[in-house]
Amino acid sequence: VAGRCYGATASGILFEVDFNEGRVHHETDGLGGAVWQVLADARAPARLDACCDDGSIRVFECDEQGALSYTGALRVATGARCLCAAWAELGDSRALFAGCDDGTLRRIDAATGRSSLRLTVDGDAPRVWSVATLCDTASCTVASGDSTGAVCLWDGVVGSLLRRFARHDADVLCVAIAGDCVFAAGADSKVVCLERHADEWSFAAAHRPHVLDVRALCVSEDAEGRPTLLSGALDAKLCAYAASNGRSFAERRPARLWPFPGTPCVRACDATRLATCNHGAHADVWRLASSSDAAPAEPVLALRVTAPGPHNLAFACVFDGGLLVVGDGATRTRCMRLNDDGDALSTERVAGARRLPPSLAAASNDGVLVLACAGRIVAYDVSQNELTPRCSIACACPAPALLTVRDG
């Protein structure tokens, strides 16, 4: 909201998160019990809506300093909690679709603040945990996720049920929309994609990169307008998916973004006095001063290596003998021999390097190069100008990011 980040608690407190200062401030009582969701209004950048335990949506405005002030409430339901809401454009008018724990979706007109439509979810005491809208000039589709594990697609104008998909084994906690795709996830850790073709909805694909409940989905677009789906779960990691259409979502595996660093960004080799710094799109090789120098000189940039494919580098490291290995973890791993003429570094092709599998980490010791690939560890014997396969071992870790080789 207004370029600021706000959150809420089960005790009904709204607050601003200041990432620059690393603190929480501007705490405000939500005035409606526990807050289940907060949402922004694209047409009113300073407005913040809070879905509350008393069945209302409390409306707040933020000032230039970020402090919130209460401006009013929208009554959604009596005797039921308001769990989620989403804005919708209905021609010349606007509305809020709000989900409640009595299994209903209510359409609240923005102009009057009154409920004008009620949609009911089938099931045994269902709760509507999440809602999202897909509106254009001709129609408005409302997607809801509930405690029965179903995703329901509704006509937001007339209130009819278009399709119901029961693709989840537990509660659907979040839904998101990108183009003609609806994404849903929840307590079964599965992320599902539903796609629309010629006004007909169908199941496209599903991934399960998380191991615990998925609590949040959001869509981000790059400078060229290509959407990326992000999911966050209780396993403390983010996953990114191609979200342009159902086919790209199905064919490209999600990228896992861990909250802690995996392979170190900076790696140094004492024998060669070289260090690599991984910048993602490229890696720099720096020449370090000798440890015996009385007044060590500043490091000198000796070589820059670009990523071998469209993905960022997962690792870059220099080993004894001047062996440089870089990989993006998805498409290619490059292995080169460094030639040092005293001023600059040049690279020389190593025989057998073209057969290296995509890898996530590398280590070398005593003439052996070891690569960590998806689900296995591969070892190669290293001679002066050739790599020879030595062995391949299955690994219980699906995506190892750290690797060490001991003597012997």
Disulfide bonds with the S-S distance in Angstrom:
Cys135-Cys140 2.49
